[in-house]
Every structure is written in C-alpha cells, then in structure tokens.
C-alpha cells in the first residue's frame, strides 16, 4: 500500500515538472532554467553523497559521468524546456512516455537485446500513437508545434541512449552517485550557455519559486523516491511510474494552466501508454498451451 502511494506521489511530482517548466521557461529562458534545475538539485543531493562516503566514485568515473550527464540531463532537459515554449505540458508528458519504447529499440540495435512478439507489437502500437498525436498537433510552419514535438521525442531518445550507456559502463556504480554525477556534469556543461543567455529582466518571485520546486521537488526529491522504489520493488516495477506521469501531466496542465485536452490527444496518449506497456513487458499476452 505504501509503495503504491509512493508511486502515485512520484508520478504526480514528475508530471508536475512539465507544468513548472511550461510556466517558468518563458521568463528565464531555456538554458538558464535548466542550469538552475541541475545546479540546485546537485547542491541538495551532494550532502547525501558525502554522508555515504561515495564522493570519490565521482572522480573514478568522471569521463563516463560527463557523457551520462550530457545524455540524461543536459540535452534532454534543454530539449524539453524548448519544446514547452510551443506545446502544452499535457502533450509533453504524453510524448515523454515514449522513453521505454526508444530504450527497447536502442537495446535491440546496440546490445542485441531480443524482444518478444508482444514487445514488437508494443513498439508498433506506441509509434502509431505518436503518429496520431503528431497528425493532430504537428505544424512545421513558422510558430507551429511540429519541431517542438520532434524535440520532445529527441529528448526521450537521449534518455534511451543514456539508460543503456549507464547499464553498460556504470552498472556497478550506486544509483545516487550516477544521479549526482549526471546533475553536476550537466551543470558544468550548461554553465557557459546559461551565462550567455541570461534574461534581460529579473524573473518574478513566482517564477523563482517554480524553479526551486522544479529542482528540489521534481529532481532531488523525486530521484530519492525513485531509488527507494527500485530498492523495494525492483527496476522493472518501479518503471511503471512512466505510465502514470501523463495522467498527472495532463491533469496539472488542465487545472493550473487551463490547457485544452481534445479527443485525439486522449486517444493518441492512451495508445502510446498501451504500446509502452507492451514494449516494456508490463503487459503480456498469455501463452496458449499446446495441446496434442
């Protein structure tokens, strides 16, 4: 019961990250808001690393950590923030649910993972859902949302690549070390870009409060819950939070930003979630026993 509640809390928190970025990115700009997110979360999580006496592991794996930070935080966070300048928080959260689909495809291509028939069907269904969403929302004309959708999908592709890179080269590194290392690396990489693109005006207090929530709640706190769930449930069950995030992403966008939700968005989003569930093996077709 408690773990189910924690899964819901985690989904609600991560679903809220799209709301927060959508609200504050126009005031801060893409690079500054993401730099603040990773820098503040690093400062909040670093004391835990010191407490567990794991700081030296950052230096031992500095090269791999830098690449993971770029692939799992710097690039995807920036792409998500940029896309949220043009698309709704709800749509972004739905597209984010394609992460396991790209992860599975990259596993087949890079690590020669073998997928079941149900998983291949899930990949196909998931992409059909994405196509339906794109047909309904994508517009590549000036001011359209087409490139924002491409950016959002590119972010999930980065997540997939970073997942397999971490499994291959940092499998024996504690998750907390990986997270802090990736956040610090992303902050270092984004520092010059954030400096060169600082806003001309001082953001409002509301925007600053939203950024603090984004860093403290949606990043530092959320990762701590996620690691706890992995330890209790295992990675395969903990990742089911992916299917719940779009529910809260759409809900928060509707409640706080008054974003419109149409039938095509709900249908396409549902298809994406079903496809993702099959692709990850969360839903399996029962095997028919052979009879003679």
Protein Blocks (a to p, Z undefined) as FASTA:
>chain_A
ZZmmmmmmmmmmmmmmmmmmmmmmmmnommlmmmmmmmmmmmmmmmmmmmnopmmmmmmm
mmmmmmmmmmmmmmmmmmmmmmmmmmcfklmmmmmmmmmmmmmmmmmmmnopacdfklmm
mmmmmmmmmmmmmmmmgccbghiaklmmmmmmmmmmmmmmmmmmmmmmmmmgcfklmmmm
mmmmmmmmmmmmmmmmccfbdcdfklmmmmmmmmmmmmmmmmmmmmmmmmmnopklmmmm
mmmmmmmmmmmmmmmnopacdfklmmmmmmmmmmmmmmnomaccddddddZZ
